[in-house]
Amino acid sequence: MFVLLGNSFNLALAVPPPRGIDPIEAKRKARIDKIKREKARRDSINCYLKERKKLSDGGTTCMYKCPSVKGRVESNSIGPGFSCPTMMNVLRRE
C-alpha cells in the first residue's frame, strides 16, 4: 500500500518535458538549411527566353539561352493557354 502511494507521489512531482524545439537543435537545423540553400544557389543557372515555337496541339515550346554557360540552350514545353516565362532557372550540369 505504501509502495503504491509512494510511486504515485513521485509521478505527481515529475517535471513535464520542455515545450518546443531544443535551441541547440534549432541552430543546427538552421545551419544545415542554410548550407542546402547556398548549394542550390551555386548549382543553378538563369536562362533567358530566346524563341517560342507553336506546337500542333496548341502548346508552345520555349527555347532558352544561358549566358553564363557558353552555348547552353534549354527548352521547355508549355501546354495550351499558357505563355513562356521570360527566365528559367536550371541546375548546373558538369
PDB file of N, CA, C and O in Angstrom, chain B, residues numbered from 101:
ATOM      1  N   MET B 101       0.828  -1.187   0.000  1.00  0.00           N
ATOM      2  CA  MET B 101       0.000   0.000   0.000  1.00  0.00           C
ATOM      3  C   MET B 101       0.877   1.258   0.000  1.00  0.00           C
ATOM      4  O   MET B 101       0.640   2.189  -0.770  1.00  0.00           O
ATOM      5  N   PHE B 102       1.904   1.274   0.882  1.00  0.00           N
ATOM      6  CA  PHE B 102       2.793   2.435   0.949  1.00  0.00           C
ATOM      7  C   PHE B 102       3.620   2.579  -0.329  1.00  0.00           C
ATOM      8  O   PHE B 102       3.910   3.692  -0.768  1.00  0.00           O
ATOM      9  N   VAL B 103       3.996   1.441  -0.921  1.00  0.00           N
ATOM     10  CA  VAL B 103       4.786   1.482  -2.152  1.00  0.00           C
ATOM     11  C   VAL B 103       3.962   2.109  -3.277  1.00  0.00           C
ATOM     12  O   VAL B 103       4.462   2.941  -4.034  1.00  0.00           O
ATOM     13  N   LEU B 104       2.708   1.708  -3.377  1.00  0.00           N
ATOM     14  CA  LEU B 104       1.829   2.250  -4.403  1.00  0.00           C
ATOM     15  C   LEU B 104       1.603   3.742  -4.192  1.00  0.00           C
ATOM     16  O   LEU B 104       1.617   4.515  -5.150  1.00  0.00           O
ATOM     17  N   LEU B 105       1.396   4.151  -2.942  1.00  0.00           N
ATOM     18  CA  LEU B 105       1.197   5.555  -2.612  1.00  0.00           C
ATOM     19  C   LEU B 105       2.474   6.357  -2.894  1.00  0.00           C
ATOM     20  O   LEU B 105       2.392   7.479  -3.393  1.00  0.00           O
ATOM     21  N   GLY B 106       3.643   5.802  -2.584  1.00  0.00           N
ATOM     22  CA  GLY B 106       4.930   6.463  -2.827  1.00  0.00           C
ATOM     23  C   GLY B 106       5.194   6.651  -4.315  1.00  0.00           C
ATOM     24  O   GLY B 106       5.680   7.701  -4.737  1.00  0.00           O
ATOM     25  N   ASN B 107       4.870   5.618  -5.119  1.00  0.00           N
ATOM     26  CA  ASN B 107       5.073   5.722  -6.572  1.00  0.00           C
ATOM     27  C   ASN B 107       4.172   6.786  -7.183  1.00  0.00           C
ATOM     28  O   ASN B 107       4.609   7.542  -8.052  1.00  0.00           O
ATOM     29  N   SER B 108       2.931   6.854  -6.744  1.00  0.00           N
ATOM     30  CA  SER B 108       2.024   7.851  -7.304  1.00  0.00           C
ATOM     31  C   SER B 108       2.453   9.259  -6.885  1.00  0.00           C
ATOM     32  O   SER B 108       2.263  10.205  -7.648  1.00  0.00           O
ATOM     33  N   PHE B 109       3.027   9.416  -5.690  1.00  0.00           N
ATOM     34  CA  PHE B 109       3.512  10.716  -5.226  1.00  0.00           C
ATOM     35  C   PHE B 109       4.718  11.163  -6.066  1.00  0.00           C
ATOM     36  O   PHE B 109       4.818  12.336  -6.427  1.00  0.00           O
ATOM     37  N   ASN B 110       5.632  10.232  -6.377  1.00  0.00           N
ATOM     38  CA  ASN B 110       6.803  10.558  -7.208  1.00  0.00           C
ATOM     39  C   ASN B 110       6.388  10.952  -8.629  1.00  0.00           C
ATOM     40  O   ASN B 110       6.992  11.841  -9.229  1.00  0.00           O
ATOM     41  N   LEU B 111       5.358  10.291  -9.163  1.00  0.00           N
ATOM     42  CA  LEU B 111       4.886  10.622 -10.504  1.00  0.00           C
ATOM     43  C   LEU B 111       4.250  12.007 -10.531  1.00  0.00           C
ATOM     44  O   LEU B 111       4.335  12.713 -11.536  1.00  0.00           O
ATOM     45  N   ALA B 112       3.617  12.393  -9.434  1.00  0.00           N
ATOM     46  CA  ALA B 112       2.987  13.710  -9.369  1.00  0.00           C
ATOM     47  C   ALA B 112       4.040  14.814  -9.346  1.00  0.00           C
ATOM     48  O   ALA B 112       3.765  15.924  -9.803  1.00  0.00           O
ATOM     49  N   LEU B 113       5.229  14.544  -8.831  1.00  0.00           N
ATOM     50  CA  LEU B 113       6.285  15.542  -8.756  1.00  0.00           C
ATOM     51  C   LEU B 113       7.168  15.574 -10.008  1.00  0.00           C
ATOM     52  O   LEU B 113       8.073  16.403 -10.108  1.00  0.00           O
ATOM     53  N   ALA B 114       6.910  14.679 -10.958  1.00  0.00           N
ATOM     54  CA  ALA B 114       7.740  14.606 -12.166  1.00  0.00           C
ATOM     55  C   ALA B 114       7.616  15.901 -12.971  1.00  0.00           C
ATOM     56  O   ALA B 114       6.537  16.484 -13.065  1.00  0.00           O
ATOM     57  N   VAL B 115       8.724  16.335 -13.542  1.00  0.00           N
ATOM     58  CA  VAL B 115       8.762  17.569 -14.328  1.00  0.00           C
ATOM     59  C   VAL B 115       8.326  17.243 -15.755  1.00  0.00           C
ATOM     60  O   VAL B 115       8.838  16.292 -16.346  1.00  0.00           O
ATOM     61  N   PRO B 116       7.388  18.012 -16.325  1.00  0.00           N
ATOM     62  CA  PRO B 116       6.972  17.741 -17.703  1.00  0.00           C
ATOM     63  C   PRO B 116       8.110  18.063 -18.672  1.00  0.00           C
ATOM     64  O   PRO B 116       8.963  18.897 -18.368  1.00  0.00           O
ATOM     65  N   PRO B 117       8.129  17.416 -19.821  1.00  0.00           N
ATOM     66  CA  PRO B 117       9.186  17.694 -20.798  1.00  0.00           C
ATOM     67  C   PRO B 117       9.071  19.129 -21.309  1.00  0.00           C
ATOM     68  O   PRO B 117       7.973  19.685 -21.331  1.00  0.00           O
ATOM     69  N   PRO B 118      10.175  19.731 -21.716  1.00  0.00           N
ATOM     70  CA  PRO B 118      10.132  21.113 -22.210  1.00  0.00           C
ATOM     71  C   PRO B 118       9.316  21.194 -23.500  1.00  0.00           C
ATOM     72  O   PRO B 118       9.301  20.257 -24.299  1.00  0.00           O
ATOM     73  N   ARG B 119       8.651  22.306 -23.686  1.00  0.00           N
ATOM     74  CA  ARG B 119       7.833  22.509 -24.888  1.00  0.00           C
ATOM     75  C   ARG B 119       8.686  23.168 -25.973  1.00  0.00           C
ATOM     76  O   ARG B 119       9.602  23.936 -25.682  1.00  0.00           O
ATOM     77  N   GLY B 120       8.370  22.855 -27.208  1.00  0.00           N
ATOM     78  CA  GLY B 120       9.097  23.453 -28.326  1.00  0.00           C
ATOM     79  C   GLY B 120      10.373  22.696 -28.639  1.00  0.00           C
ATOM     80  O   GLY B 120      10.664  21.662 -28.040  1.00  0.00           O
ATOM     81  N   ILE B 121      11.124  23.227 -29.584  1.00  0.00           N
ATOM     82  CA  ILE B 121      12.351  22.580 -30.042  1.00  0.00           C
ATOM     83  C   ILE B 121      13.534  23.040 -29.192  1.00  0.00           C
ATOM     84  O   ILE B 121      13.565  24.167 -28.698  1.00  0.00           O
ATOM     85  N   ASP B 122      14.479  22.165 -29.039  1.00  0.00           N
ATOM     86  CA  ASP B 122      15.702  22.456 -28.290  1.00  0.00           C
ATOM     87  C   ASP B 122      16.483  23.557 -29.033  1.00  0.00           C
ATOM     88  O   ASP B 122      16.664  23.449 -30.246  1.00  0.00           O
ATOM     89  N   PRO B 123      16.949  24.610 -28.345  1.00  0.00           N
ATOM     90  CA  PRO B 123      17.658  25.707 -29.029  1.00  0.00           C
ATOM     91  C   PRO B 123      18.907  25.253 -29.781  1.00  0.00           C
ATOM     92  O   PRO B 123      19.197  25.766 -30.862  1.00  0.00           O
ATOM     93  N   ILE B 124      19.635  24.313 -29.232  1.00  0.00           N
ATOM     94  CA  ILE B 124      20.846  23.817 -29.906  1.00  0.00           C
ATOM     95  C   ILE B 124      20.452  23.076 -31.181  1.00  0.00           C
ATOM     96  O   ILE B 124      21.090  23.227 -32.223  1.00  0.00           O
ATOM     97  N   GLU B 125      19.389  22.270 -31.081  1.00  0.00           N
ATOM     98  CA  GLU B 125      18.903  21.533 -32.250  1.00  0.00           C
ATOM     99  C   GLU B 125      18.386  22.509 -33.316  1.00  0.00           C
ATOM    100  O   GLU B 125      18.590  22.286 -34.510  1.00  0.00           O
ATOM    101  N   ALA B 126      17.725  23.579 -32.895  1.00  0.00           N
ATOM    102  CA  ALA B 126      17.204  24.575 -33.835  1.00  0.00           C
ATOM    103  C   ALA B 126      18.348  25.257 -34.581  1.00  0.00           C
ATOM    104  O   ALA B 126      18.245  25.472 -35.788  1.00  0.00           O
ATOM    105  N   LYS B 127      19.434  25.600 -33.890  1.00  0.00           N
ATOM    106  CA  LYS B 127      20.584  26.234 -34.542  1.00  0.00           C
ATOM    107  C   LYS B 127      21.244  25.285 -35.532  1.00  0.00           C
ATOM    108  O   LYS B 127      21.656  25.697 -36.616  1.00  0.00           O
ATOM    109  N   ARG B 128      21.344  24.011 -35.156  1.00  0.00           N
ATOM    110  CA  ARG B 128      21.951  23.016 -36.036  1.00  0.00           C
ATOM    111  C   ARG B 128      21.107  22.852 -37.307  1.00  0.00           C
ATOM    112  O   ARG B 128      21.642  22.794 -38.414  1.00  0.00           O
ATOM    113  N   LYS B 129      19.779  22.777 -37.132  1.00  0.00           N
ATOM    114  CA  LYS B 129      18.881  22.637 -38.279  1.00  0.00           C
ATOM    115  C   LYS B 129      18.946  23.875 -39.174  1.00  0.00           C
ATOM    116  O   LYS B 129      18.937  23.750 -40.399  1.00  0.00           O
ATOM    117  N   ALA B 130      19.012  25.063 -38.580  1.00  0.00           N
ATOM    118  CA  ALA B 130      19.108  26.300 -39.360  1.00  0.00           C
ATOM    119  C   ALA B 130      20.406  26.335 -40.158  1.00  0.00           C
ATOM    120  O   ALA B 130      20.411  26.772 -41.309  1.00  0.00           O
ATOM    121  N   ARG B 131      21.509  25.879 -39.561  1.00  0.00           N
ATOM    122  CA  ARG B 131      22.801  25.853 -40.253  1.00  0.00           C
ATOM    123  C   ARG B 131      22.755  24.882 -41.437  1.00  0.00           C
ATOM    124  O   ARG B 131      23.266  25.188 -42.513  1.00  0.00           O
ATOM    125  N   ILE B 132      22.141  23.711 -41.235  1.00  0.00           N
ATOM    126  CA  ILE B 132      22.029  22.723 -42.310  1.00  0.00           C
ATOM    127  C   ILE B 132      21.166  23.270 -43.443  1.00  0.00           C
ATOM    128  O   ILE B 132      21.499  23.097 -44.615  1.00  0.00           O
ATOM    129  N   ASP B 133      20.047  23.936 -43.098  1.00  0.00           N
ATOM    130  CA  ASP B 133      19.175  24.526 -44.118  1.00  0.00           C
ATOM    131  C   ASP B 133      19.903  25.605 -44.912  1.00  0.00           C
ATOM    132  O   ASP B 133      19.735  25.699 -46.127  1.00  0.00           O
ATOM    133  N   LYS B 134      20.711  26.419 -44.233  1.00  0.00           N
ATOM    134  CA  LYS B 134      21.458  27.480 -44.914  1.00  0.00           C
ATOM    135  C   LYS B 134      22.464  26.881 -45.895  1.00  0.00           C
ATOM    136  O   LYS B 134      22.624  27.393 -47.002  1.00  0.00           O
ATOM    137  N   ILE B 135      23.139  25.805 -45.503  1.00  0.00           N
ATOM    138  CA  ILE B 135      24.100  25.133 -46.385  1.00  0.00           C
ATOM    139  C   ILE B 135      23.388  24.595 -47.622  1.00  0.00           C
ATOM    140  O   ILE B 135      23.906  24.708 -48.733  1.00  0.00           O
ATOM    141  N   LYS B 136      22.191  24.006 -47.436  1.00  0.00           N
ATOM    142  CA  LYS B 136      21.427  23.480 -48.572  1.00  0.00           C
ATOM    143  C   LYS B 136      21.016  24.601 -49.524  1.00  0.00           C
ATOM    144  O   LYS B 136      21.100  24.439 -50.741  1.00  0.00           O
ATOM    145  N   ARG B 137      20.571  25.736 -48.983  1.00  0.00           N
ATOM    146  CA  ARG B 137      20.174  26.869 -49.826  1.00  0.00           C
ATOM    147  C   ARG B 137      21.362  27.408 -50.614  1.00  0.00           C
ATOM    148  O   ARG B 137      21.228  27.717 -51.798  1.00  0.00           O
ATOM    149  N   GLU B 138      22.526  27.525 -49.969  1.00  0.00           N
ATOM    150  CA  GLU B 138      23.724  28.030 -50.652  1.00  0.00           C
ATOM    151  C   GLU B 138      24.156  27.082 -51.766  1.00  0.00           C
ATOM    152  O   GLU B 138      24.551  27.530 -52.842  1.00  0.00           O
ATOM    153  N   LYS B 139      24.083  25.776 -51.514  1.00  0.00           N
ATOM    154  CA  LYS B 139      24.463  24.798 -52.529  1.00  0.00           C
ATOM    155  C   LYS B 139      23.509  24.876 -53.721  1.00  0.00           C
ATOM    156  O   LYS B 139      23.946  24.814 -54.870  1.00  0.00           O
ATOM    157  N   ALA B 140      22.209  25.010 -53.451  1.00  0.00           N
ATOM    158  CA  ALA B 140      21.232  25.126 -54.537  1.00  0.00           C
ATOM    159  C   ALA B 140      21.478  26.396 -55.347  1.00  0.00           C
ATOM    160  O   ALA B 140      21.339  26.382 -56.571  1.00  0.00           O
ATOM    161  N   ARG B 141      21.839  27.489 -54.684  1.00  0.00           N
ATOM    162  CA  ARG B 141      22.112  28.740 -55.384  1.00  0.00           C
ATOM    163  C   ARG B 141      23.341  28.605 -56.287  1.00  0.00           C
ATOM    164  O   ARG B 141      23.347  29.107 -57.411  1.00  0.00           O
ATOM    165  N   ARG B 142      24.376  27.927 -55.792  1.00  0.00           N
ATOM    166  CA  ARG B 142      25.596  27.748 -56.590  1.00  0.00           C
ATOM    167  C   ARG B 142      25.359  26.830 -57.782  1.00  0.00           C
ATOM    168  O   ARG B 142      25.987  26.989 -58.828  1.00  0.00           O
ATOM    169  N   ASP B 143      24.444  25.859 -57.622  1.00  0.00           N
ATOM    170  CA  ASP B 143      24.210  24.872 -58.672  1.00  0.00           C
ATOM    171  C   ASP B 143      23.164  25.308 -59.696  1.00  0.00           C
ATOM    172  O   ASP B 143      22.827  24.530 -60.588  1.00  0.00           O
ATOM    173  N   SER B 144      22.643  26.531 -59.593  1.00  0.00           N
ATOM    174  CA  SER B 144      21.594  26.953 -60.513  1.00  0.00           C
ATOM    175  C   SER B 144      22.111  28.001 -61.500  1.00  0.00           C
ATOM    176  O   SER B 144      23.046  28.749 -61.214  1.00  0.00           O
ATOM    177  N   ILE B 145      21.475  28.028 -62.665  1.00  0.00           N
ATOM    178  CA  ILE B 145      21.833  28.955 -63.735  1.00  0.00           C
ATOM    179  C   ILE B 145      20.547  29.631 -64.206  1.00  0.00           C
ATOM    180  O   ILE B 145      19.513  28.975 -64.331  1.00  0.00           O
ATOM    181  N   ASN B 146      20.604  30.920 -64.464  1.00  0.00           N
ATOM    182  CA  ASN B 146      19.461  31.627 -65.042  1.00  0.00           C
ATOM    183  C   ASN B 146      19.579  31.608 -66.556  1.00  0.00           C
ATOM    184  O   ASN B 146      20.594  32.023 -67.115  1.00  0.00           O
ATOM    185  N   CYS B 147      18.523  31.119 -67.221  1.00  0.00           N
ATOM    186  CA  CYS B 147      18.474  31.102 -68.678  1.00  0.00           C
ATOM    187  C   CYS B 147      17.333  32.011 -69.123  1.00  0.00           C
ATOM    188  O   CYS B 147      16.293  32.079 -68.468  1.00  0.00           O
ATOM    189  N   TYR B 148      17.533  32.714 -70.249  1.00  0.00           N
ATOM    190  CA  TYR B 148      16.574  33.720 -70.701  1.00  0.00           C
ATOM    191  C   TYR B 148      15.936  33.305 -72.020  1.00  0.00           C
ATOM    192  O   TYR B 148      16.578  32.672 -72.858  1.00  0.00           O
ATOM    193  N   LEU B 149      14.672  33.664 -72.197  1.00  0.00           N
ATOM    194  CA  LEU B 149      13.876  33.267 -73.353  1.00  0.00           C
ATOM    195  C   LEU B 149      14.522  33.749 -74.653  1.00  0.00           C
ATOM    196  O   LEU B 149      14.859  34.923 -74.802  1.00  0.00           O
ATOM    197  N   LYS B 150      14.683  32.809 -75.590  1.00  0.00           N
ATOM    198  CA  LYS B 150      15.304  33.121 -76.877  1.00  0.00           C
ATOM    199  C   LYS B 150      14.249  33.089 -77.982  1.00  0.00           C
ATOM    200  O   LYS B 150      14.181  34.007 -78.800  1.00  0.00           O
ATOM    201  N   GLU B 151      13.419  32.030 -78.012  1.00  0.00           N
ATOM    202  CA  GLU B 151      12.384  31.939 -79.040  1.00  0.00           C
ATOM    203  C   GLU B 151      11.242  31.035 -78.575  1.00  0.00           C
ATOM    204  O   GLU B 151      11.395  30.222 -77.664  1.00  0.00           O
ATOM    205  N   ARG B 152      10.094  31.206 -79.233  1.00  0.00           N
ATOM    206  CA  ARG B 152       8.905  30.386 -78.968  1.00  0.00           C
ATOM    207  C   ARG B 152       8.533  29.649 -80.252  1.00  0.00           C
ATOM    208  O   ARG B 152       8.602  30.217 -81.342  1.00  0.00           O
ATOM    209  N   LYS B 153       8.136  28.377 -80.119  1.00  0.00           N
ATOM    210  CA  LYS B 153       7.666  27.614 -81.279  1.00  0.00           C
ATOM    211  C   LYS B 153       6.296  27.042 -80.930  1.00  0.00           C
ATOM    212  O   LYS B 153       6.132  26.394 -79.896  1.00  0.00           O
ATOM    213  N   LYS B 154       5.311  27.284 -81.798  1.00  0.00           N
ATOM    214  CA  LYS B 154       3.964  26.758 -81.589  1.00  0.00           C
ATOM    215  C   LYS B 154       3.934  25.271 -81.917  1.00  0.00           C
ATOM    216  O   LYS B 154       4.531  24.832 -82.901  1.00  0.00           O
ATOM    217  N   LEU B 155       3.241  24.504 -81.095  1.00  0.00           N
ATOM    218  CA  LEU B 155       3.065  23.077 -81.332  1.00  0.00           C
ATOM    219  C   LEU B 155       1.701  22.832 -81.973  1.00  0.00           C
ATOM    220  O   LEU B 155       0.822  23.693 -81.922  1.00  0.00           O
ATOM    221  N   SER B 156       1.525  21.652 -82.578  1.00  0.00           N
ATOM    222  CA  SER B 156       0.261  21.345 -83.261  1.00  0.00           C
ATOM    223  C   SER B 156      -0.911  21.223 -82.282  1.00  0.00           C
ATOM    224  O   SER B 156      -2.058  21.437 -82.673  1.00  0.00           O
ATOM    225  N   ASP B 157      -0.647  20.888 -81.036  1.00  0.00           N
ATOM    226  CA  ASP B 157      -1.730  20.744 -80.049  1.00  0.00           C
ATOM    227  C   ASP B 157      -2.112  22.076 -79.402  1.00  0.00           C
ATOM    228  O   ASP B 157      -2.944  22.097 -78.495  1.00  0.00           O
ATOM    229  N   GLY B 158      -1.526  23.175 -79.845  1.00  0.00           N
ATOM    230  CA  GLY B 158      -1.839  24.489 -79.290  1.00  0.00           C
ATOM    231  C   GLY B 158      -0.863  24.938 -78.224  1.00  0.00           C
ATOM    232  O   GLY B 158      -0.917  26.087 -77.785  1.00  0.00           O
ATOM    233  N   GLY B 159       0.016  24.068 -77.805  1.00  0.00           N
ATOM    234  CA  GLY B 159       1.018  24.415 -76.801  1.00  0.00           C
ATOM    235  C   GLY B 159       2.195  25.152 -77.416  1.00  0.00           C
ATOM    236  O   GLY B 159       2.197  25.462 -78.608  1.00  0.00           O
ATOM    237  N   THR B 160       3.179  25.423 -76.604  1.00  0.00           N
ATOM    238  CA  THR B 160       4.355  26.166 -77.059  1.00  0.00           C
ATOM    239  C   THR B 160       5.618  25.501 -76.531  1.00  0.00           C
ATOM    240  O   THR B 160       5.656  25.037 -75.392  1.00  0.00           O
ATOM    241  N   THR B 161       6.652  25.456 -77.366  1.00  0.00           N
ATOM    242  CA  THR B 161       7.974  25.049 -76.912  1.00  0.00           C
ATOM    243  C   THR B 161       8.789  26.317 -76.732  1.00  0.00           C
ATOM    244  O   THR B 161       8.936  27.108 -77.663  1.00  0.00           O
ATOM    245  N   CYS B 162       9.314  26.506 -75.540  1.00  0.00           N
ATOM    246  CA  CYS B 162      10.091  27.699 -75.216  1.00  0.00           C
ATOM    247  C   CYS B 162      11.569  27.339 -75.250  1.00  0.00           C
ATOM    248  O   CYS B 162      11.993  26.382 -74.602  1.00  0.00           O
ATOM    249  N   MET B 163      12.353  28.100 -76.002  1.00  0.00           N
ATOM    250  CA  MET B 163      13.793  27.880 -76.088  1.00  0.00           C
ATOM    251  C   MET B 163      14.493  28.964 -75.271  1.00  0.00           C
ATOM    252  O   MET B 163      14.204  30.150 -75.430  1.00  0.00           O
ATOM    253  N   TYR B 164      15.411  28.556 -74.402  1.00  0.00           N
ATOM    254  CA  TYR B 164      16.116  29.475 -73.512  1.00  0.00           C
ATOM    255  C   TYR B 164      17.609  29.418 -73.781  1.00  0.00           C
ATOM    256  O   TYR B 164      18.148  28.352 -74.076  1.00  0.00           O
ATOM    257  N   LYS B 165      18.281  30.559 -73.682  1.00  0.00           N
ATOM    258  CA  LYS B 165      19.734  30.633 -73.813  1.00  0.00           C
ATOM    259  C   LYS B 165      20.311  31.000 -72.453  1.00  0.00           C
ATOM    260  O   LYS B 165      19.807  31.894 -71.774  1.00  0.00           O
ATOM    261  N   CYS B 166      21.371  30.302 -72.064  1.00  0.00           N
ATOM    262  CA  CYS B 166      22.006  30.519 -70.761  1.00  0.00           C
ATOM    263  C   CYS B 166      23.318  31.271 -70.978  1.00  0.00           C
ATOM    264  O   CYS B 166      24.297  30.666 -71.414  1.00  0.00           O
ATOM    265  N   PRO B 167      23.365  32.572 -70.687  1.00  0.00           N
ATOM    266  CA  PRO B 167      24.573  33.359 -70.969  1.00  0.00           C
ATOM    267  C   PRO B 167      25.768  33.003 -70.093  1.00  0.00           C
ATOM    268  O   PRO B 167      26.909  33.184 -70.516  1.00  0.00           O
ATOM    269  N   SER B 168      25.535  32.507 -68.892  1.00  0.00           N
ATOM    270  CA  SER B 168      26.668  32.214 -68.004  1.00  0.00           C
ATOM    271  C   SER B 168      27.419  30.954 -68.428  1.00  0.00           C
ATOM    272  O   SER B 168      28.583  30.779 -68.069  1.00  0.00           O
ATOM    273  N   VAL B 169      26.758  30.067 -69.195  1.00  0.00           N
ATOM    274  CA  VAL B 169      27.416  28.864 -69.713  1.00  0.00           C
ATOM    275  C   VAL B 169      27.367  28.968 -71.232  1.00  0.00           C
ATOM    276  O   VAL B 169      26.299  28.863 -71.835  1.00  0.00           O
ATOM    277  N   LYS B 170      28.507  29.170 -71.834  1.00  0.00           N
ATOM    278  CA  LYS B 170      28.575  29.451 -73.270  1.00  0.00           C
ATOM    279  C   LYS B 170      27.997  28.288 -74.086  1.00  0.00           C
ATOM    280  O   LYS B 170      28.397  27.136 -73.921  1.00  0.00           O
ATOM    281  N   GLY B 171      27.054  28.614 -74.960  1.00  0.00           N
ATOM    282  CA  GLY B 171      26.493  27.625 -75.867  1.00  0.00           C
ATOM    283  C   GLY B 171      25.401  26.744 -75.282  1.00  0.00           C
ATOM    284  O   GLY B 171      24.899  25.859 -75.974  1.00  0.00           O
ATOM    285  N   ARG B 172      25.028  26.954 -74.060  1.00  0.00           N
ATOM    286  CA  ARG B 172      23.996  26.094 -73.463  1.00  0.00           C
ATOM    287  C   ARG B 172      22.608  26.623 -73.811  1.00  0.00           C
ATOM    288  O   ARG B 172      22.315  27.806 -73.637  1.00  0.00           O
ATOM    289  N   VAL B 173      21.760  25.718 -74.308  1.00  0.00           N
ATOM    290  CA  VAL B 173      20.384  26.054 -74.658  1.00  0.00           C
ATOM    291  C   VAL B 173      19.478  25.054 -73.952  1.00  0.00           C
ATOM    292  O   VAL B 173      19.754  23.855 -73.943  1.00  0.00           O
ATOM    293  N   GLU B 174      18.405  25.547 -73.367  1.00  0.00           N
ATOM    294  CA  GLU B 174      17.420  24.703 -72.686  1.00  0.00           C
ATOM    295  C   GLU B 174      16.078  24.889 -73.363  1.00  0.00           C
ATOM    296  O   GLU B 174      15.819  25.933 -73.961  1.00  0.00           O
ATOM    297  N   SER B 175      15.219  23.878 -73.275  1.00  0.00           N
ATOM    298  CA  SER B 175      13.872  24.020 -73.828  1.00  0.00           C
ATOM    299  C   SER B 175      12.855  23.518 -72.813  1.00  0.00           C
ATOM    300  O   SER B 175      13.163  22.713 -71.933  1.00  0.00           O
ATOM    301  N   ASN B 176      11.625  24.022 -72.966  1.00  0.00           N
ATOM    302  CA  ASN B 176      10.557  23.668 -72.049  1.00  0.00           C
ATOM    303  C   ASN B 176       9.255  23.704 -72.836  1.00  0.00           C
ATOM    304  O   ASN B 176       9.002  24.668 -73.558  1.00  0.00           O
ATOM    305  N   SER B 177       8.423  22.671 -72.709  1.00  0.00           N
ATOM    306  CA  SER B 177       7.132  22.649 -73.399  1.00  0.00           C
ATOM    307  C   SER B 177       6.040  23.113 -72.449  1.00  0.00           C
ATOM    308  O   SER B 177       5.959  22.674 -71.302  1.00  0.00           O
ATOM    309  N   ILE B 178       5.201  24.015 -72.957  1.00  0.00           N
ATOM    310  CA  ILE B 178       4.121  24.597 -72.165  1.00  0.00           C
ATOM    311  C   ILE B 178       2.807  24.221 -72.836  1.00  0.00           C
ATOM    312  O   ILE B 178       2.707  24.248 -74.062  1.00  0.00           O
ATOM    313  N   GLY B 179       1.811  23.875 -72.052  1.00  0.00           N
ATOM    314  CA  GLY B 179       0.505  23.495 -72.583  1.00  0.00           C
ATOM    315  C   GLY B 179      -0.262  24.674 -73.154  1.00  0.00           C
ATOM    316  O   GLY B 179       0.116  25.828 -72.954  1.00  0.00           O
ATOM    317  N   PRO B 180      -1.360  24.372 -73.877  1.00  0.00           N
ATOM    318  CA  PRO B 180      -2.160  25.449 -74.468  1.00  0.00           C
ATOM    319  C   PRO B 180      -2.757  26.356 -73.389  1.00  0.00           C
ATOM    320  O   PRO B 180      -3.146  25.894 -72.316  1.00  0.00           O
ATOM    321  N   GLY B 181      -2.821  27.642 -73.692  1.00  0.00           N
ATOM    322  CA  GLY B 181      -3.384  28.600 -72.744  1.00  0.00           C
ATOM    323  C   GLY B 181      -2.365  29.229 -71.818  1.00  0.00           C
ATOM    324  O   GLY B 181      -2.712  30.111 -71.032  1.00  0.00           O
ATOM    325  N   PHE B 182      -1.116  28.800 -71.891  1.00  0.00           N
ATOM    326  CA  PHE B 182      -0.061  29.354 -71.039  1.00  0.00           C
ATOM    327  C   PHE B 182       1.006  30.003 -71.911  1.00  0.00           C
ATOM    328  O   PHE B 182       1.156  29.654 -73.082  1.00  0.00           O
ATOM    329  N   SER B 183       1.742  30.944 -71.339  1.00  0.00           N
ATOM    330  CA  SER B 183       2.813  31.599 -72.092  1.00  0.00           C
ATOM    331  C   SER B 183       4.166  31.227 -71.485  1.00  0.00           C
ATOM    332  O   SER B 183       4.245  30.730 -70.361  1.00  0.00           O
ATOM    333  N   CYS B 184       5.208  31.476 -72.240  1.00  0.00           N
ATOM    334  CA  CYS B 184       6.566  31.146 -71.792  1.00  0.00           C
ATOM    335  C   CYS B 184       7.052  32.168 -70.766  1.00  0.00           C
ATOM    336  O   CYS B 184       6.918  33.371 -70.989  1.00  0.00           O
ATOM    337  N   PRO B 185       7.605  31.717 -69.661  1.00  0.00           N
ATOM    338  CA  PRO B 185       8.243  32.662 -68.739  1.00  0.00           C
ATOM    339  C   PRO B 185       9.486  33.260 -69.394  1.00  0.00           C
ATOM    340  O   PRO B 185      10.142  32.593 -70.193  1.00  0.00           O
ATOM    341  N   THR B 186       9.812  34.497 -69.069  1.00  0.00           N
ATOM    342  CA  THR B 186      10.968  35.144 -69.697  1.00  0.00           C
ATOM    343  C   THR B 186      12.291  34.607 -69.165  1.00  0.00           C
ATOM    344  O   THR B 186      13.317  34.727 -69.833  1.00  0.00           O
ATOM    345  N   MET B 187      12.281  34.013 -67.962  1.00  0.00           N
ATOM    346  CA  MET B 187      13.504  33.467 -67.376  1.00  0.00           C
ATOM    347  C   MET B 187      13.209  32.091 -66.792  1.00  0.00           C
ATOM    348  O   MET B 187      12.131  31.860 -66.245  1.00  0.00           O
ATOM    349  N   MET B 188      14.166  31.183 -66.910  1.00  0.00           N
ATOM    350  CA  MET B 188      14.033  29.853 -66.333  1.00  0.00           C
ATOM    351  C   MET B 188      15.303  29.553 -65.548  1.00  0.00           C
ATOM    352  O   MET B 188      16.411  29.807 -66.021  1.00  0.00           O
ATOM    353  N   ASN B 189      15.136  29.018 -64.358  1.00  0.00           N
ATOM    354  CA  ASN B 189      16.267  28.656 -63.519  1.00  0.00           C
ATOM    355  C   ASN B 189      16.509  27.164 -63.687  1.00  0.00           C
ATOM    356  O   ASN B 189      15.612  26.363 -63.421  1.00  0.00           O
ATOM    357  N   VAL B 190      17.704  26.773 -64.122  1.00  0.00           N
ATOM    358  CA  VAL B 190      18.031  25.360 -64.334  1.00  0.00           C
ATOM    359  C   VAL B 190      19.247  24.987 -63.497  1.00  0.00           C
ATOM    360  O   VAL B 190      20.026  25.847 -63.084  1.00  0.00           O
ATOM    361  N   LEU B 191      19.393  23.692 -63.259  1.00  0.00           N
ATOM    362  CA  LEU B 191      20.537  23.209 -62.486  1.00  0.00           C
ATOM    363  C   LEU B 191      21.764  23.084 -63.370  1.00  0.00           C
ATOM    364  O   LEU B 191      21.666  22.743 -64.548  1.00  0.00           O
ATOM    365  N   ARG B 192      22.902  23.359 -62.796  1.00  0.00           N
ATOM    366  CA  ARG B 192      24.187  23.268 -63.496  1.00  0.00           C
ATOM    367  C   ARG B 192      24.543  21.793 -63.665  1.00  0.00           C
ATOM    368  O   ARG B 192      24.520  21.027 -62.701  1.00  0.00           O
ATOM    369  N   ARG B 193      24.873  21.402 -64.894  1.00  0.00           N
ATOM    370  CA  ARG B 193      25.345  20.037 -65.165  1.00  0.00           C
ATOM    371  C   ARG B 193      26.770  20.125 -65.664  1.00  0.00           C
ATOM    372  O   ARG B 193      27.077  20.891 -66.578  1.00  0.00           O
ATOM    373  N   GLU B 194      27.628  19.344 -65.063  1.00  0.00           N
ATOM    374  CA  GLU B 194      29.031  19.381 -65.499  1.00  0.00           C
ATOM    375  C   GLU B 194      29.559  18.000 -65.715  1.00  0.00           C
ATOM    376  O   GLU B 194      30.721  17.833 -66.084  1.00  0.00           O
TER     377      GLU B 194
END
